[in-house]
Amino acid sequence: MIYFDEPTSGLDYDSMVRVSRLIEQLSASGVIVFVVSHDFEFIVRTCTEVVQLDDQGAVQNHRLTPEILKALSEQYFH
């Protein structure tokens, strides 16, 4: 199991894509990967599930489907 905390902080787009590919390779090899990130584009590109926390500590787990991505995008970016 590997944890990444804001792995794209300060990276340009090309570097973000490389980090995304590396994390996908780790996952494909059987490693469980947890990523903490506010980078929505990176999350969409890299992750299969999202654990969403709110200010009160409530947790919601979402499999990333087009519907969930749309709802999360509307919740945080509109």
SULNORGI-V170857 format. One record per residue. N is the residue number from 1. RES is the residue in one small letter. SS is DSSP state (a for helix, b for strand, c for the rest). Layout:
n = <N/N>
res = <RES/RES>
ss = <SS/SS>
This chain:
n = <1/2/3/4/5/6/7/8/9/10/11/12/13/14/15/16/17/18/19/20/21/22/23/24/25/26/27/28/29/30/31/32/33/34/35/36/37/38/39/40/41/42/43/44/45/46/47/48/49/50/51/52/53/54/55/56/57/58/59/60/61/62/63/64/65/66/67/68/69/70/71/72/73/74/75/76/77/78>
res = <m/i/y/f/d/e/p/t/s/g/l/d/y/d/s/m/v/r/v/s/r/l/i/e/q/l/s/a/s/g/v/i/v/f/v/v/s/h/d/f/e/f/i/v/r/t/c/t/e/v/v/q/l/d/d/q/g/a/v/q/n/h/r/l/t/p/e/i/l/k/a/l/s/e/q/y/f/h>
ss = <c/b/b/b/b/c/c/c/c/c/c/c/a/a/a/a/a/a/a/a/a/a/a/a/a/a/a/a/c/c/c/c/b/b/b/b/c/c/c/a/a/a/a/a/a/a/c/c/b/b/b/b/b/c/c/c/c/c/b/b/b/b/b/c/c/a/a/a/a/a/a/a/a/a/a/a/a/c>
